[in-house]
Amino acid sequence: MPPPSTAAVSSILRPTLPLALSFHTASLPPITRSASAASSRLVLARADAAGARGEGAETVFFDGGAHYGDLAANLLLGLTLLWLPLTLAAVSRAFILRYRFTSRRVTVVSGLSGADRTDFPYSSVTSVVVVPRFIGEWGDIIITLRDGTKVDLRSVPRFREVADYCRSMAAAEGSLVSQ
């Protein structure tokens, strides 16, 4: 039997794409910066969706994941077998977890596909506690809700600014319990 021709082999190795393939681009909402946030480089954006109070656009104060220093420190310490489970936890935090603090709510998105989402309004926040990590470069924020649930946000960058914002928004809602 003769060897297959090169045209037959190349068609097997490089499948052809369907002709009706088209890409549609969606326009993204514009990102704006306020004058007070320009110095601290905080992300401000306007969302088009109406919020819980029905007051027009929702302002995003912070949208991000775990601090990159947490991942780097844990990767270095992961060279020891003793620290390996904590390194795996830091890697999963870095790639799976997202935090968003807006003018109306706190959102925690996790999971490989981002399907696991937790939202709660500032009116349900009763206390906000911060725990600094690694000489204060990043930290954990523990938010206690009205029903007694404690939400632990780990390795948050600029955690003091984010916690102060969360406290001020909860105080404006009248739900923050002074300690």
Contact map, one row per residue, 1 for C-alpha under 8 A:
11100000000000000000000000000000000000000000000000000000000000000000000000000000000000000000000000000000000000000000000000000000000000000000000000000000000000000000000000000000000
11110000000000000000000000000000000000000000000000000000000000000000000000000000000000000000000000000000000000000000000000000000000000000000000000000000000000000000000000000000000
11111000000000000000000000000000000000000000000000000000000000000000000000000000000000000000000000000000000000000000000000000000000000000000000000000000000000000000000000000000000
01111101100000000000000000000000000000000000000000000000000000000000000000000000000000000000000000000000000000000000000000000000000000000000000000000000000000000000000000000000000
00111111100000000000000000000000000000000000000000000000000000000000000000000000000000000000000000000000000000000000000000000000000000000000000000000000000000000000000000000000000
00011111110000000000000000000000000000000000000000000000000000000000000000000000000000000000000000000000000000000000000000000000000000000000000000000000000000000000000000000000000
00001111111000000000000000000000000000000000000000000000000000000000000000000000000000000000000000000000000000000000000000000000000000000000000000000000000000000000000000000000000
00011111111100000000000000000000000000000000000000000000000000000000000000000000000000000000000000000000000000000000000000000000000000000000000000000000000000000000000000000000000
00011111111110000000000000000000000000000000000000000000000000000000000000000000000000000000000000000000000000000000000000000000000000000000000000000000000000000000000000000000000
00000111111111000000000000000000000000000000000000000000000000000000000000000000000000000000000000000000000000000000000000000000000000000000000000000000000000000000000000000000000
00000011111111110000000000000000000000000000000000000000000000000000000000000000000000000000000000000000000000000000000000000000000000000000000000000000000000000000000000000000000
00000001111111100000000000000000000000000000000000000000000000000000000000000000000000000000000000000000000000000000000000000000000000000000000000000000000000000000000000000000000
00000000111111100000000000000000000000000000000000000000000000000000000000000000000000000000000000000000000000000000000000000000000000000000000000000000000000000000000000000000000
00000000011111110000000000000000000000000000000000000000000000000000000000000000000000000000000000000000000000000000000000000000000000000000000000000000000000000000000000000000000
00000000001111111000000000000000000000000000000000000000000000000000000000000000000000000000000000000000000000000000000000000000000000000000000000000000000000000000000000000000000
00000000001001111100000000000000000000000000000000000000000000000000000000000000000000000000000000000000000000000000000000000000000000000000000000000000000000000000000000000000000
00000000000000111110100000000000000000000000000000000000000000000000000000000000000000000000000000000000000000000000000000000000000000000000000000000000000000000000000000000000000
00000000000000011111100000000000000000000000000000000000000000000000000000000000000000000000000000000000000000000000000000000000000000000000000000000000000000000000000000000000000
00000000000000001111100000000000000000000000000000000000000000000000000000000000000000000000000000000000000000000000000000000000000000000000000000000000000000000000000000000000000
00000000000000000111110000000000000000000000000000000000000000000000000000000000000000000000000000000000000000000000000000000000000000000000000000000000000000000000000000000000000
00000000000000001111111000000000000000000000000000000000000000000000000000000000000000000000000000000000000000000000000000000000000000000000000000000000000000000000000000000000000
00000000000000000001111100000000000000000000000000000000000000000000000000000000000000000000000000000000000000000000000000000000000000000000000000000000000000000000000000000000000
00000000000000000000111110000000000000000000000000000000000000000000000000000000000000000000000000000000000000000000000000000000000000000000000000000000000000000000000000000000000
00000000000000000000011111000000000000000000000000000000000000000000000000000000000000000000000000000000000000000000000000000000000000000000000000000000000000000000000000000000000
00000000000000000000001111100000000000000000000000000000000000000000000000000000000000000000000000000000000000000000000000000000000000000000000000000000000000000000000000000000000
00000000000000000000000111110000000000000000000000000000000000000000000000000000000000000000000000000000000000000000000000000000000000000000000000000000000000000000000000000000000
00000000000000000000000011111000000000000000000000000000000000000000000000000000000000000000000000000000000000000000000000000000000000000000000000000000000000000000000000000000000
00000000000000000000000001111100000000000000000000000000000000000000000000000000000000000000000000000000000000000000000000000000000000000000000000000000000000000000000000000000000
00000000000000000000000000111110000000000000111100000000000000000000000000000000000000000000000000000000000000000000000000000000000000000000000000000000000000000000000000000000000
00000000000000000000000000011111000000000000110000000000000000000000000000000000000000000000000000000000000000000000000000000000000000000000000000000000000000000000000000000000000
00000000000000000000000000001111100000000001110000000000000000000000000000000000000000000000000000000000000000000000000000000000000000000000000000000000000000000000000000000000000
00000000000000000000000000000111110000000001110000000000000000000000000000000000000000000000000000000000000000000000000000000000000000000000000000000000000000000000000000000000000
00000000000000000000000000000011111011000011100000000000000000000000000000000000000000000000000000000000000000000000000000000000000000000000000000000000000000000000000000000000000
00000000000000000000000000000001111111000001000000000000000000000000000000000000000000000000000000000000000000000000000000000000000000000000000000000000000000000000000000000000000
00000000000000000000000000000000111111100000000000000000000000000000000000000000000000000000000000000000000000000000000000000000000000000000000000000000000000000000000000000000000
00000000000000000000000000000000011111110000000000000000000000000000000000000000000000000000000000000000000000000000000000000000000000000000000000000000000000000000000000000000000
00000000000000000000000000000000111111111111000000000000000000000000000000000000000000000000000000000000000000000000000000000000000000000000000000000000000000000000000000000000000
00000000000000000000000000000000111111111100000000000000000000000000000000000000000000000000000000000000000000000000000000000000000000000000000000000000000000000000000000000000000
00000000000000000000000000000000001111111000000000000000000000000000000000000000000000000000000000000000000000000000000000000000000000000000000000000000000000000000000000000000000
00000000000000000000000000000000000111111100000000000000000000000000000000000000000000000000000000000000000000000000000000000000000000000000000000000000000000000000000000000000000
00000000000000000000000000000000000011111110000000000000000000000000000000000000000000000000000000000000000000000000000000000000000000000000000000000000000000000000000000000000000
00000000000000000000000000000000000011011111000000000000000011000000000000000000000000000000000000000000000000000000000000000000000000000000000000000000000000000000000000000000000
00000000000000000000000000000000100010001111100000000000000111100000000000000000000000000000000000000000000000000000000000000000000000000000000000000000000000000000000000000000000
00000000000000000000000000000011110010000111110000000000001111000000000000000000000000000000000000000000000000000000000000000000000000000000000000000000000000000000000000000000000
00000000000000000000000000001111100000000011111000000000001110000000000000000000000000000000000000000000000000000000000000000000000000000000000000000000000000000000000000000000000
00000000000000000000000000001111000000000001111100000000111100000000000000000000000000000000000000000000000000000000000000000000000000000000000000000000000000000000000000000000000
00000000000000000000000000001000000000000000111110000000111100000000000000000000000000000000000000000000000000000000000000000000000000000000000000000000000000000000000000000000000
00000000000000000000000000001000000000000000011111000001110000000000000000000000000000000000000000000000000000000000000000000000000000000000000000000000000000000000000000000000000
00000000000000000000000000000000000000000000001111100001110000000000000000000000000000000000000000000000000000000000000000000000000000000000000000000000000000000000000000000000000
00000000000000000000000000000000000000000000000111111111110000000000000000000000000000000000000000000000000000000000000000000000000000000000000000000000000000000000000000000000000
00000000000000000000000000000000000000000000000011111111110000000000000000000000000000000000000000000001000000000000000000000000000000000000000000000000000000000000000000000000000
00000000000000000000000000000000000000000000000001111110000000000000000000000000000000000000000000000001000000000000000000000000000000000000000000000000000000000000000000000000000
00000000000000000000000000000000000000000000000001111110000000000000000000000000000000000000000000000000000000000000000000000000000000000000000000000000000000000000000000000000000
00000000000000000000000000000000000000000000000001111111000000000000000000000000000000000000000000000000000000000000000000000000000000000000000000000000000000000000000000000000000
00000000000000000000000000000000000000000000000001111111110000000000000000000000000000000000000000000000000000000000000000000000000000000000000000000000000000000000000000000000000
00000000000000000000000000000000000000000000000111100111110000000000000000000000000000000000000000000000000000000000000000000000000000000000000000000000000000000000000000000000000
00000000000000000000000000000000000000000000011111100011111000000000000000000000000000000000000000000000000000000000000000000000000000000000000000000000000000000000000000000000000
00000000000000000000000000000000000000000000011111100011111100000000000000000000000000000000000000000111000000000000000000000000000000000000000000000000000000000000000000000000000
00000000000000000000000000000000000000000001111000000000111110000000000000000000000000000000000000000110000000000000000000000000000000000000000000000000000000000000000000000000000
00000000000000000000000000000000000000000011111000000000011111100000000000000000000000000000000000011110000000000000000000000000000000000000000000000000000000000000000000000000000
00000000000000000000000000000000000000000111100000000000001111100000000000000000000000000000000000011110000000000000000000000000000000000000000000000000000000000000000000000000000
00000000000000000000000000000000000000000111000000000000000111110000000000000000000000000000000000111100000000000000000000000000000000000000000000000000000000000100000000000000000
00000000000000000000000000000000000000000010000000000000000111111000000000000000000000000000000001111000000000000000000000000000000000000000000000000000000000000000000000000000000
00000000000000000000000000000000000000000000000000000000000001111100000000000000000000000000000001110000000000000000000000000000000000000000000000000000000000000000000000000000000
00000000000000000000000000000000000000000000000000000000000000111110000000000000000000000000111011100000000000000000000000000000000000000000000000000000000100000000000000000000000
00000000000000000000000000000000000000000000000000000000000000011111010000000000000000000000110011000000000000000000000000000000000000000000000000000000011110000000000000000000000
00000000000000000000000000000000000000000000000000000000000000001111111000000000000000000000010000000000000000000000000000000000000000000100000000000000001110000000000000000000000
00000000000000000000000000000000000000000000000000000000000000000111111100000000000000000000010000000000000000000000000000000000000000000000000000000000000000000000000000000000000
00000000000000000000000000000000000000000000000000000000000000000011111110000000000000000000000000000000000000000000000000000000000000001100000000000000000000000000000000000000000
00000000000000000000000000000000000000000000000000000000000000000111111111000000000000000100000000000000000000000000000000000000000000000100000000000000001000000000000000000000000
00000000000000000000000000000000000000000000000000000000000000000011111111100000000000100110010000000000000000000000000000000000000000000000000000000000000000000000000000000000000
00000000000000000000000000000000000000000000000000000000000000000001111111110000000000000000000000000000000000000000000000000000000000000000000000000000000000000000000000000000000
00000000000000000000000000000000000000000000000000000000000000000000111111111000000000000000000000000000000000000000000000000000000000000000000000000000000000000000000000000000000
00000000000000000000000000000000000000000000000000000000000000000000011111111100001001100100000000000000000000000000000000000000000000000000000000000000000000000000000000000000000
00000000000000000000000000000000000000000000000000000000000000000000001111111110000000100000000000000000000000000000000000000000000000000000000000000000000000000000000000000000000
00000000000000000000000000000000000000000000000000000000000000000000000111111110000000000000000000000000000000000000000000000000000000000000000000000000000000000000000000000000000
00000000000000000000000000000000000000000000000000000000000000000000000011111111001100100000000000000000000000000000000000000000000000000000000000000000000000000000000000000000000
00000000000000000000000000000000000000000000000000000000000000000000000001111111111101100000000000000000000000000000000000000000000000000000000000000000000000000000000000000000000
00000000000000000000000000000000000000000000000000000000000000000000000000111111101100000000000000000000000000000000000000000000000000000000000000000000000000000000000000000000000
00000000000000000000000000000000000000000000000000000000000000000000000000001111111100000000000000000000000000000000000000000000000000000000000000000000000000000000000000000000000
00000000000000000000000000000000000000000000000000000000000000000000000000000111111100000000000000000000000000000000000000000000000000000000000000000000000000000000000000000000000
00000000000000000000000000000000000000000000000000000000000000000000000000000101111110000000000000000000000000000000000000000000000000000000000000000000000000000000000000000000000
00000000000000000000000000000000000000000000000000000000000000000000000001001111111111100000000000000000000000000000000000000000000000000000000000000000000000000000000000000000000
00000000000000000000000000000000000000000000000000000000000000000000000000001111111111110000000000000000000000000000000000000000000000000000000000000000000000000000000000000000000
00000000000000000000000000000000000000000000000000000000000000000000000000000000011111111000000000000000000000000000000000000000000000000000000000000000000000000000000000000000000
00000000000000000000000000000000000000000000000000000000000000000000000001000100001111111100000000000000000000000000000000000000000000000000000000000000000000000000000000000000000
00000000000000000000000000000000000000000000000000000000000000000000001001101100001111111110000000000000000000000000000000000000000000000000000000000000000000000000000000000000000
00000000000000000000000000000000000000000000000000000000000000000000000000000000000111111111000000000000000000000000000000000000000000000000000000000000000000000000000000000000000
00000000000000000000000000000000000000000000000000000000000000000000000000000000000011111111100000000000000000000000000000000000000000000000000000000000000000000000000000000000000
00000000000000000000000000000000000000000000000000000000000000000000011001000000000001111111110000000000000000000000000000000000000000000000000000000000000000000000000000000000000
00000000000000000000000000000000000000000000000000000000000000000000001000000000000000111111111000000000000000000000000000000000000000000000000000000000000000000000000000000000000
00000000000000000000000000000000000000000000000000000000000000000000000000000000000000011111111110000000000000000000000000000000000000000000000000000000000000000000000000000000000
00000000000000000000000000000000000000000000000000000000000000001100000000000000000000001111111110000000000000000000000000000000000000000000000000000000000000000000000000000000000
00000000000000000000000000000000000000000000000000000000000000001111001000000000000000000111111110000000000000000000000000000000000000000000000000000000000000000000000000000000000
00000000000000000000000000000000000000000000000000000000000000001000000000000000000000000011111110000000000000000000000000000000000000000000000000000000000000000000000000000000000
00000000000000000000000000000000000000000000000000000000000000000000000000000000000000000001111111000000000011110100000000000000000000000000000000000000000000000000000000000000000
00000000000000000000000000000000000000000000000000000000000000001100000000000000000000000001111111100000000111100000000000000000000000000000000000000000000000000000000000000000000
00000000000000000000000000000000000000000000000000000000000000111100000000000000000000000000000111110000000111000000000000000000000000000000000000000000000000000000000000000000000
00000000000000000000000000000000000000000000000000000000000001111000000000000000000000000000000011111000011110000000000000000000000000000000000000000000100000000000000000000000000
00000000000000000000000000000000000000000000000000000000000111110000000000000000000000000000000001111100011100000000000000000000000000000000000000000000000000000000000000000000000
00000000000000000000000000000000000000000000000000000000000111100000000000000000000000000000000000111111111000000000000000000000000000000000000000000000000000000100010000000000000
00000000000000000000000000000000000000000000000000000000011111000000000000000000000000000000000000011111110000000000000000000000000000000000000000000000000000000000000000000000000
00000000000000000000000000000000000000000000000000000000011110000000000000000000000000000000000000001111100000000000000000000000000000000000000000000000000000000000000010000000000
00000000000000000000000000000000000000000000000000110000010000000000000000000000000000000000000000001111110000000000000011000000000000000000000000000000000000000000000000000000000
00000000000000000000000000000000000000000000000000000000000000000000000000000000000000000000000000001111111000000000001111000000000000000000000000000000000000000000000000000000000
00000000000000000000000000000000000000000000000000000000000000000000000000000000000000000000000000111101111100000000001111000000000000000000000000000000000000000000000000000000000
00000000000000000000000000000000000000000000000000000000000000000000000000000000000000000000000000111000111110000000111100000000000000000000000000000000000000000000000000000000000
00000000000000000000000000000000000000000000000000000000000000000000000000000000000000000000000011110000011111000000111000000000000000000000000000000000000000000000000000000000000
00000000000000000000000000000000000000000000000000000000000000000000000000000000000000000000000111100000001111100111110000000000000000000000000000000000000000000000000000000000000
00000000000000000000000000000000000000000000000000000000000000000000000000000000000000000000000111000000000111111111100000000000000000000000000000000000000000000000000000000000000
00000000000000000000000000000000000000000000000000000000000000000000000000000000000000000000000110000000000011111111000000000000000000000000000000000000000000000000000000000000000
00000000000000000000000000000000000000000000000000000000000000000000000000000000000000000000000100000000000001111110000000000000000000000000000000000000000000000000000000000000000
00000000000000000000000000000000000000000000000000000000000000000000000000000000000000000000000000000000000001111110000000000000000000000000000000000000000000000000000000000000000
00000000000000000000000000000000000000000000000000000000000000000000000000000000000000000000000100000000000011111111100000000000000000000000000000000000000000000000000000000000000
00000000000000000000000000000000000000000000000000000000000000000000000000000000000000000000000000000000000011111111100000000000000000000000000000000000000000000000000000000000000
00000000000000000000000000000000000000000000000000000000000000000000000000000000000000000000000000000000000011100111110000000000000000000000000000000000000000000000000000000000000
00000000000000000000000000000000000000000000000000000000000000000000000000000000000000000000000000000000001111000111111000000000000000000000000000000000000000000000000000000000000
00000000000000000000000000000000000000000000000000000000000000000000000000000000000000000000000000000000001110000001111100000000000000000000000000000000000000000000000000000000000
00000000000000000000000000000000000000000000000000000000000000000000000000000000000000000000000000000000111100000000111110000000000000000000000000000000000000000000000000000000000
00000000000000000000000000000000000000000000000000000000000000000000000000000000000000000000000000000000111000000000011111010000000000000000000000000000000000000000000000000000000
00000000000000000000000000000000000000000000000000000000000000000000000000000000000000000000000000000001110000000000001111111000000000000000000000000000000000000000000000000000000
00000000000000000000000000000000000000000000000000000000000000000000000000000000000000000000000000000001110000000000000111111000000000000000000000000000000000000000010011001010000
00000000000000000000000000000000000000000000000000000000000000000000000000000000000000000000000000000000000000000000000011111000000000000000000000000000000000000000000001001110000
00000000000000000000000000000000000000000000000000000000000000000000000000000000000000000000000000000000000000000000000111111100000000000000000011000000000000000000000001000010000
00000000000000000000000000000000000000000000000000000000000000000000000000000000000000000000000000000000000000000000000011111111000000000000001111000000000000000000000001000011000
00000000000000000000000000000000000000000000000000000000000000000000000000000000000000000000000000000000000000000000000000011111000000000000001111000000000000000000000001000011100
00000000000000000000000000000000000000000000000000000000000000000000000000000000000000000000000000000000000000000000000000001111100000000000001110000000000000000000001000000001110
00000000000000000000000000000000000000000000000000000000000000000000000000000000000000000000000000000000000000000000000000001111110000000000111100000000000000000010011000000000000
00000000000000000000000000000000000000000000000000000000000000000000000000000000000000000000000000000000000000000000000000000011111000000000111000000000000000000010000000000000000
00000000000000000000000000000000000000000000000000000000000000000000000000000000000000000000000000000000000000000000000000000001111100000011110000000000000000110010000000000000000
00000000000000000000000000000000000000000000000000000000000000000000000000000000000000000000000000000000000000000000000000000000111110000011100000000000000000000000000000000000000
00000000000000000000000000000000000000000000000000000000000000000000000000000000000000000000000000000000000000000000000000000000011111111111000000000000000000000000000000000000000
00000000000000000000000000000000000000000000000000000000000000000000000000000000000000000000000000000000000000000000000000000000001111111111000000000000001000000000000000000000000
00000000000000000000000000000000000000000000000000000000000000000000000000000000000000000000000000000000000000000000000000000000000111111110000000000000000000000000000000000000000
00000000000000000000000000000000000000000000000000000000000000000000000000000000000000000000000000000000000000000000000000000000000111111000000000000000000000000000000000000000000
00000000000000000000000000000000000000000000000000000000000000000000000000000000000000000000000000000000000000000000000000000000000111111110000000000000000000000000000000000000000
00000000000000000000000000000000000000000000000000000000000000000000100000000000000000000000000000000000000000000000000000000000000111111110000000000000000011000000000000000000000
00000000000000000000000000000000000000000000000000000000000000000010110000000000000000000000000000000000000000000000000000000000000111011111000000000000001111100000000000000000000
00000000000000000000000000000000000000000000000000000000000000000000000000000000000000000000000000000000000000000000000000000000011111011111100000000000011111100000000000000000000
00000000000000000000000000000000000000000000000000000000000000000000000000000000000000000000000000000000000000000000000000000000011110000111110000000001111100100000000000000000000
00000000000000000000000000000000000000000000000000000000000000000000000000000000000000000000000000000000000000000000000000000001111000000011111000000001110100100010000000000000000
00000000000000000000000000000000000000000000000000000000000000000000000000000000000000000000000000000000000000000000000000000001110000000001111100000111100000000000000000000000000
00000000000000000000000000000000000000000000000000000000000000000000000000000000000000000000000000000000000000000000000000001111100000000000111110000111100000000000000000000000000
00000000000000000000000000000000000000000000000000000000000000000000000000000000000000000000000000000000000000000000000000001111000000000000011111011110000000000000000000000000000
00000000000000000000000000000000000000000000000000000000000000000000000000000000000000000000000000000000000000000000000000011110000000000000001111111110000000000000000000000000000
00000000000000000000000000000000000000000000000000000000000000000000000000000000000000000000000000000000000000000000000000011100000000000000000111111000000000000000000000000000000
00000000000000000000000000000000000000000000000000000000000000000000000000000000000000000000000000000000000000000000000000000000000000000000000011111000000000000000000000000000000
00000000000000000000000000000000000000000000000000000000000000000000000000000000000000000000000000000000000000000000000000000000000000000000000111111100000000000000000000000000000
00000000000000000000000000000000000000000000000000000000000000000000000000000000000000000000000000000000000000000000000000000000000000000000000111111110000000000000000000000000000
00000000000000000000000000000000000000000000000000000000000000000000000000000000000000000000000000000000000000000000000000000000000000000000011110011111000000000000000000000000000
00000000000000000000000000000000000000000000000000000000000000000000000000000000000000000000000000000000000000000000000000000000000000000000011110001111100000000000000000000000000
00000000000000000000000000000000000000000000000000000000000000000000000000000000000000000000000000000000000000000000000000000000000000000001111000000111110000000000000000000000000
00000000000000000000000000000000000000000000000000000000000000000000000000000000000000000000000000100000000000000000000000000000000000000001111000000011111100000000000000000000000
00000000000000000000000000000000000000000000000000000000000000000100000000000000000000000000000000000000000000000000000000000000000000000011100000000001111100000000000000000000000
00000000000000000000000000000000000000000000000000000000000000000110010000000000000000000000000000000000000000000000000000000000000010000111000000000000111110000000000000000000000
00000000000000000000000000000000000000000000000000000000000000001110000000000000000000000000000000000000000000000000000000000000000000000111100000000000111111100000000000000000000
00000000000000000000000000000000000000000000000000000000000000000110000000000000000000000000000000000000000000000000000000000000000000001110000000000000001111100000000000000000000
00000000000000000000000000000000000000000000000000000000000000000000000000000000000000000000000000000000000000000000000000000000000000001110000000000000000111111100000000000000000
00000000000000000000000000000000000000000000000000000000000000000000000000000000000000000000000000000000000000000000000000000000010000000111100000000000000111111110000000000000000
00000000000000000000000000000000000000000000000000000000000000000000000000000000000000000000000000000000000000000000000000000000010000000000000000000000000001111111000000000000000
00000000000000000000000000000000000000000000000000000000000000000000000000000000000000000000000000000000000000000000000000000000000000000000000000000000000001111111100000000000000
00000000000000000000000000000000000000000000000000000000000001000000000000000000000000000000000000001000000000000000000000000000000000000000000000000000000001111111110000000000000
00000000000000000000000000000000000000000000000000000000000000000000000000000000000000000000000000000000000000000000000000000001110000000000100000000000000000111111111000000000000
00000000000000000000000000000000000000000000000000000000000000000000000000000000000000000000000000000000000000000000000000000000000000000000000000000000000000011111111100000000000
00000000000000000000000000000000000000000000000000000000000000000000000000000000000000000000000000000000000000000000000000000000000000000000000000000000000000001111111110000000000
00000000000000000000000000000000000000000000000000000000000000000000000000000000000000000000000000001000000000000000000001000001000000000000000000000000000000000111111111000000000
00000000000000000000000000000000000000000000000000000000000000000000000000000000000000000000000000000000000000000000000000000011000000000000000000000000000000000011111111100001000
00000000000000000000000000000000000000000000000000000000000000000000000000000000000000000000000000000000000000000000000000000000000000000000000000000000000000000001111111110000000
00000000000000000000000000000000000000000000000000000000000000000000000000000000000000000000000000000010000000000000000001000000000000000000000000000000000000000000111111111000000
00000000000000000000000000000000000000000000000000000000000000000000000000000000000000000000000000000000000000000000000001111100000000000000000000000000000000000000011111111111000
00000000000000000000000000000000000000000000000000000000000000000000000000000000000000000000000000000000000000000000000000000000000000000000000000000000000000000000001111111111000
00000000000000000000000000000000000000000000000000000000000000000000000000000000000000000000000000000000000000000000000000000000000000000000000000000000000000000000000111111110000
00000000000000000000000000000000000000000000000000000000000000000000000000000000000000000000000000000000000000000000000001100000000000000000000000000000000000000000000011111111000
00000000000000000000000000000000000000000000000000000000000000000000000000000000000000000000000000000000000000000000000000100000000000000000000000000000000000000000000001111111000
00000000000000000000000000000000000000000000000000000000000000000000000000000000000000000000000000000000000000000000000001111100000000000000000000000000000000000000000001111111100
00000000000000000000000000000000000000000000000000000000000000000000000000000000000000000000000000000000000000000000000000001110000000000000000000000000000000000000001001101111110
00000000000000000000000000000000000000000000000000000000000000000000000000000000000000000000000000000000000000000000000000000110000000000000000000000000000000000000000000000011111
00000000000000000000000000000000000000000000000000000000000000000000000000000000000000000000000000000000000000000000000000000010000000000000000000000000000000000000000000000001111
00000000000000000000000000000000000000000000000000000000000000000000000000000000000000000000000000000000000000000000000000000000000000000000000000000000000000000000000000000000111
